[in-house]
Amino acid sequence: MPEDRETISQSPEPIPETEVIKEESKEAVLKEVPQEVPIEIAEETPESLTVDQLNEIPPTPPASNNRRLYMAILFAGIFFIFFFILIFKGLLSFIGGGSNKKVELVYWGLWEDESVMAPLIADYEQEHKNVKIEYSQQEPQSYREKLVARIGEGRGPDIFRFHNTWLPSIAQSVAPLPQDLMTSEKFEKTFLRSVSQDLKIDDKYYGLPLEIDGLVLLYNEDLFKAAGLNGPPKTWNDVVTMAGNLLVADAEGNIVTSGIAMGTANNIEHFAEIFGTLLLQNGGSLNNLGSNEAVEALRFYRSFAEPPTALWDESMPNNLNAFITGKVGMIFVPTWQILTIKAANPDLKIKTATMPVLPGSALNSISSYWVEGVSRASKKQNEAWKFLIYLTEKEQMTRLYEQEVKQGRLFGEPYSRVDLKSTLIDDPYLGALMEQGESMHGLPLVSRTYDNGLNDKIISYIADAINATSQGESYESALQTAGRGVTQVLKQFSIE
């Protein structure tokens, strides 16, 4: 028994049939796997994680989902960068006043041909690539009415020319000059004093002048020498004396050569301006034509065509024609009329002098010139003013003068700038105007503005008064009638 028991204990235990089969199967499977195919070996699971914790770890997202996420982020970044650039450009445009925005300005001129203005406009456009200026020369007849009507309708030009005497009657159509572009102090230092007086309403200026003009004394040099006169008169008393020396009459007392064209209305260009000059020098005003100052101004004016003086009368031709043909020694005209006279008679020897004055008067003449303004209806007012400021700069104003001379004119537009005054002070035609440029003043008695309004209507009342006195009506009565008419005109244009 012990032996059997020992034998039994040393014999190996039989292997279960199922386990043998499994081992054989495993070997068979491994033999069937191709050796080239790598066998993925799972990473070892951290010993610190339990089975439950492993189950809670989310699976790694597929590679295709990551690519879509990256593309979405990229496109979003590009969009925001593009949007930021647009916003930045908009801010720059706003801060810079829209300097890159295309600006088209319509400019209405009157007396200057397009060929005169074109070089200055071209240079400005070259310096300001975003600005385009369309200049057109308008017809003077009915110009003021057309201008006011268009602006009232919210259209018309951005820039336009107007007469200095028109400002009170078109104030609702003209935009004020912005102080941030040109201060009042700079304006007053830049232009002659008469301009500062004419273009100011309250504390604002309403235009920029490219020129200045007004009445001057024009005299025939040959007639003066023949009469033994060495120079022009300085005072009105001198005028009376010298005109008497120049007078030539026939045996019947008819005037052959007049000393001066004064005293009538029908055959004297600018008669109202001459009367207006006397009115202002004597301390009168259009608002009170019944005053003694106004009556005395009219009496003095008429004395040149009444006995016993009778230096001029209705039988004489138009004063310009009389001067051109040597039939009158002195006339009063704005300087632009010199061009008319010299064109008609180039050989006529003429000289200019300042207007004579009354004792104690500091005012020489009535100013009469054209101004560049900006429309209240314009949506591009700042750009329009910038261009006009450019035109009134010293260099551009000098170039404009030169352009006008190139057109065959005897001289260009007289300068309105103080710092250019000295360049013309010795000019034989414009020197007198420059000398009195600081002591002129605007008054709506200027002919040839074609305004069909303020000037023309008031002038007609003054003409009636002058003609009435030539028919025997008293100066007081004639001016009282004229005064009532002038008051109506001033009210019509809302002028006090």
Secondary structure, 3 states (H helix, E strand, C coil): CHHHHHHHHHCCCCCCHHHHHHHHHHHHHHHHCCCCCCCCCCCCCCCCCCHHHHHHCCCCCCHHHHHHHHHHHHHHHHHHHHHHHHHHHHHHHHHCCCCCCCEEEEEEECCCCHHHHHHHHHHHHHHCCCEEEEEEECCCCCHHHHHHHHHHCCCCCCEEEEEHHHHHHHCCCECCCCCCCCCHHHHHHHECHHHHHHCEECCEECCEECCCCEEEEEEEHHHHHHCCCCCCCCEHHHHHHHHHHHCEECCCCCEEEEEECCCCCCCCCCHHHHHHHHHHHCCCCHHHCCCHHHHHHHHHHHHCCCCCCCCCCCCCCCHHHHHHCCCEEEEEEECHHHHHHHHHCCCCCEEEECCCECCCCCCCEEECCEEEEEECCCCCHHHHHHHHHHHCCHHHHHHHHHHHHHCCCCCCCCCCEHHHHHHHCCCCCCHHHHHHHHHEEECCCCCCCCCCCHHHHHHHHHHHHHHHHHCCCCHHHHHHHHHHHHHHHHHHCCCC
